[in-house]
Amino acid sequence: MKKFEDIGVQIPTVYLPQKGVDLNRWAVIACDQFTSEPEYWEKVETNVGSAPSTFRLTLPEIFLDAPDEPAMIKAIQEKMRQTLDEKIVEPTDGFILVKRTVDGKTRSGLMLALDLEKYDFNKGSTSLIRATEGTIIERLPPRMKIREGAVLEFPHILVLIDDPQKTVIEQVASKLSDADKVYDFDLMFNSGHLTGYKVPEALEMGVIEALRTLATQEVFSKKYDIQGKPVLLFAMGDGNHSLATAKAIWEKTKEKVGMDHPARYALVEIENVHDSALEFEPIHRVVFGLKKDFHQSISGFFSGNVKEHAVPSLVEMVKQVDNNTTGSQVVGLIEPGNKFSVLEFLKPTTNLSVGTLQQFIDSFMKDGGAEKLDYVHGADVTARLGSQTGNIGFYLPGMDKSDLFKTVILDGALPRKTFSMGEAHEKRFYMESRKIS
């Protein structure tokens, strides 16, 4: 493998489905989507049937903590070995350029492997590869159970670069042709179209040198008008806990396996934050099974410094949150019976409304205020789930993607689940894999 330790990059051997595999049934959406919508995963299972599919090679998070979870993990790991033995996937060396078209927009990404030695997800990290949100350590063990016994990784990890001159992904994309295509197909359930191109070896060093330029201290300091800060080249977009899982296992095993082991790296897709088709969407919250009075709890937590403004509809609530002109932090509130209101925090406790709300939710859940908390995409889903008896939903405003890198550099990781790269159906589908043992 070609390794470039100065920028934490490896040009990987990628495994792709052999010809004849039905790619519409092979590719399945990221496991951390539709976690409160079992009907979606029932549709996936029906669509896949007995065909080769990443549905059998990953564990949708809706099944985490299920009684048969250990058996499911064992079956997944065995299916990975079978997939290799039967040559359902075949190796190809090099970068893969990915184009995803959904809802009339096409964004581009580049598949490569990142060096976990250059990544630190802990608070205050100044590593070359950095988390953009808080990592929930408690979420790692179930994921580690899957990866520790796995021979393949199927990533849904999206990592961002800040490349305003479009010197990396866009430059290589402009030099590819139909002759370089390795897959080209429609994704299931109207989730768009996916096209992959094998990047010719002659173009590889152009990518590496462009990344090296972005990683120079001079370019970095000038871009953000800051001095004395370590370079941030790769910032997590989606899949933070998946990359953190890979890191945790690497730290646990590297003394036994040695520094040249494939588990030192993780396959990811990098995207340019300046891609016009890339949009940051807020991630909303739904609390299930309320056990305590929400209104009394939130008023007490903020010492009365929170106001509730009733609004007549979901549309009006979304409008007021998205176009907030109060000067205060606001979030939308959805209650059973299709009751809508806007919460206004008069004395916010963090710089972002998502952080202020999350502090309350964490305290509320810790005190046994509800049975479950979930993170969901889309106003309609939040309203549908939040308006059910015993539940409550929170609609959050989005953040400007252009603020991401400088905010992380200066302030550290954002509150967890602050933003999402697109709505649920726009998320990454499992397609490529890489051997990790």
Secondary structure, DSSP 8 states (H G I E B T S, - for coil): -EEETTTTEEE-EEEEE-TT--HHHH-EE-TTSSTT-HHHHHHHHHHHTTS--GGGTS--GGGTT-TTHHHHHHHHHHHHHHHHHTTSEEEEES-EEEEEEETTEEEEEEEEEEEGGGEE-STT---SEE-SB---GGGHHHHHHHHHT-SEE----EEEE--TT--SHHHHHTT--GGGEEEEEE-STT--EEEEEE--GGGHHHHHHHHHHHTSHHHHHHHHT-SS-----EEEEE-HHHHHHHHHHHHHHHHHH-TTSGGGEEEEEEEETT-TT--EEE-EEEEEEE-S-HHHHHHHHTTT-EEEEEES-HHHHHHHHHT--SSSEEEEEEETTTEEEEEEESS-SSSSHHHHHHHHHHHHHHTT-EEEEEEE-SHHHHHHHHTSTT-EEEE-----GGGHHHHHHHH-SB-TT-EEES-GGGS-EE--BEE--
